[in-house]
Amino acid sequence: MLLSYSHRFAFIHIPKTAGCSMSEAIGRHTEPVTGYWANRLLDRVGIHVNHYAPLRWKRFRTHTSAAILKRHLPAAVFDDLFKFSFVRNPWDLLVSYFHFVRKSPGHHRSRRANRLRSFEEYALYELRRNKISQTGMLTDRRGRLLVDFVGHTETIERDFATICDRIGVEADLPHVNRSGHGDYRDFYTDRLIDRVGDHFAEDIERFGYTFEGLASDAPAATIARLPSLAAAPLLRAA
């Protein structure tokens, strides 16, 4: 989650969908919430979230959903933010997540992932525990999209340029936190392709994916709503 009241944007960070690159590129434009005295005290006891602070000091988890953000911001503020996210081919995302978790000792599922004998065992484990969908990070309970722009990691340079133009910043996009694995398709059997496809069917249909990648008729990343830059400052609206 990246939140800026000065540039009036919120980035919804779905795991393994360019979030670290976004942080490197535009993180300097976000709110310095760690400096708030209450947040510093919470840090000392291992709490890194504070939904109930004054508006400019609210602190959200790295992977806060759009619905939770909406719940904890004043309606006028939430509506006036330019909210965006990136999505990724679900088959590719699962392979990337597998490698990331295995080489991250501090991750709460690292030991489990390293005990499993193969990617297929790991993938089936994630499906059994009903791993959250990308759609679920971006919609409300009725399935309505709560963000204004959904980019694809497969077209990230083009989509990031659109975002920068919209929020009024100049930034270069680094590529960080890569998992370092080969072609994700090499990790799949036909059976597993179908199992993952069934589980993430909503993501696949909504965002235009096939096992091979972004479908030729996939919906282009578009801005669903353009908040007026001439509106009153967000902090005044709160």
N, C-alpha and C positions, 0 to 999 in steps of 0.2 A: 504494500500500500504506500503510495506516494501522494501527499496531499499538499496543495499550495493554494492559499487564499489570495496571495498577491497576483499570481498568474491564473488563478481560478480553474484549477484542474484537479482531478483525482484519477490516479492510475490503480486499477484493480489488478493485483498481482496473482495470477493463477500459477501454481508451482510449475517450474520448468518451461515457462513460456516467455523467455527474454527479460524476466524481472530484474536480474542483476545488471544486465546491460542498460535497462531503463534507469536504474538507480545511479549508475556511473554517469550516464548522459545528462540527466535532468534532476538528480537528487539535490543539487545545490540550490535549486529554486524552491524547495519544499520548506515546510515549517520546522524550526529548530526546537521541537517539543521536548527533547531530552534535557534542555536547559531549565525547564520549569521545576521549581523546588519540589513539588509533590511527586513529579515523575522521577526525580533523582532519589527521593526517599523510597519509592516503590521499587526502583532498580536494586536497592540494597537488599531487599527481601525476595528478589527474583521475579518480580511482577513487572512486565513490560507492556502493559496495556492500561489505559485510563480513559474510559468512555465518558466519565462524569466531570472531567475538568472543564474550566471555562473554554469557550469555543476554540480559540486559537491555540490552546494547549492540549486539546484532546489527543490521545495517543492510541493508534489502532495496531492490531497485529499485522505482521507482514502479509499474510494471506487473508485479509478481511474481505468478505463478500460485499457486493454492491448492496444487498438487502440489509446487512448489518450497518453499513455506513449510512444508509438512508434512515435507519431506525435511530441513530445517535446524532444526527445533525438536524438543525432546524430545517423545515421543509423549504424555506426560501433559499437557504444556503445550498442544500443538496441540489435543488432544481437548477441553480445558477452555475454550478460547477460543470466543466466539460469533462465527462467521465469516459475513460477509455481503457481498453484492455487488449491483450493479444491471446490468440488461441493457437492450437497446434494439432496436427494429425494425431488422433488418439493412439494409434499403434506405435507411432514414433515416440510420443510422449511417454508411454509406459516403459519402453526400452531405456530412454534417457533417465527416467526416474529410478529405474533398477540400478543402473550404473552409478548414479549420483548417491543413492542411499548406501550402496555397498562400500563406497570409498569415503564415507562421511561417518567416522566413529561416533561423533556426537549426536547423530540423528537417532531418534527414538526407535526406528525400525531397522537400524543398521545390522544389529546382531542377528535379527530374524532373517534378513535378506542374505546374509553371508552363510547362514546355516542351510539354506535351501540349495539344492544341487544344480538347478538350472534356471534360466530365465522363465521357462514355461511354468515351473513350480511357483516362482515368484508372482507371475502374472495371474495365475489361478488363485493364489492367496489374496491378491489385491481385489480380484473380482468377488471373492467370497465375502470379504469385509465391506463390500459395496463402496469402493473408492469413489469419492465425490466427482461428479461430472463438471466439465468446464461450464456447461449451461447453468448448473446450479450456483456457480459463483457470480453469475451476471444477471440473473432473473429473480423475480419475486415468486411467491408461492403459486401464482397463476401462470407462471411461465412467461411473463411479460419482461422484455429486455429493459434493464434499468440503466444501461450505459448508452452513450451517444455514438461511440465508435468502437468497432471490433476489428482489429488488424489480424493478419495471419503472420506467423513467424516465417512462413515460406516467402513472403513478400515484405519482409520487415523493413528494408531500407526505404522502399517507396512509402509504406504506411507511416513510418516514423517521420519522414519528411512532411507528410500531411499533418501529423500531430504537432510538430514544431511550428509549422505555419499557423496552426489554429491557436496555440497557446502563446505564441509570440516570443519564442526563445530560439537562439541559435545554438546547436549542439551537435557534436559528432557521436555516432553510435558505436561504442566498442562492443566486442563479442567476448563476454566473460562467462565463467562458470560452465564451460562446455564439459560434457560428460566423457568425451574421448572414445566413443564406441564407433564401430563400423556402421554399415548400412542396416537400419532397423529391420528391413525386410528379411535379412538373413537369420533373424532370431525366431521366425515364425514357422509353424506347421500350418497346414490347411485347417486343421481342427481349431487351432488357437486363433487363427485369423477370424474365424466365424464366432468364436466365443467372445473375443474382444469387441468385434463389430456389433454383436447383439447387446452387449452391456452398455456400450457407448453410442447406441443408435441415435439418440437425441442430438448429441454433439455432432455426429457425422452428418446427419441430415441438415441441421441448422446452419452449420458452418461450411458445408460443401466439401466433405472429404471422401476419398476412397482409400483402400489399402495402399494403393500406389502413390498417393499424395493428394494434393489439392485438385479437385475435379475441374475439368475444363469449363464447366458451367457453374462453378462455385460463385456465390454472391460476392461481388467486390466489396472490400471494406469501404463503407460509406458513413458519413456523418448523419446520424438520424435526426439530431436536433442541434441547432446552433444558438447557444445562449448569446445574447447581445453583449458585446464588449462595452457598450455605452451604458450598461446598467450601473446602478449604485454599487459601491464597494461591498463585498460580501460581509465583512465584519460589521458594517453599518446595518446590513439587512438582518443580522442575527438578533 
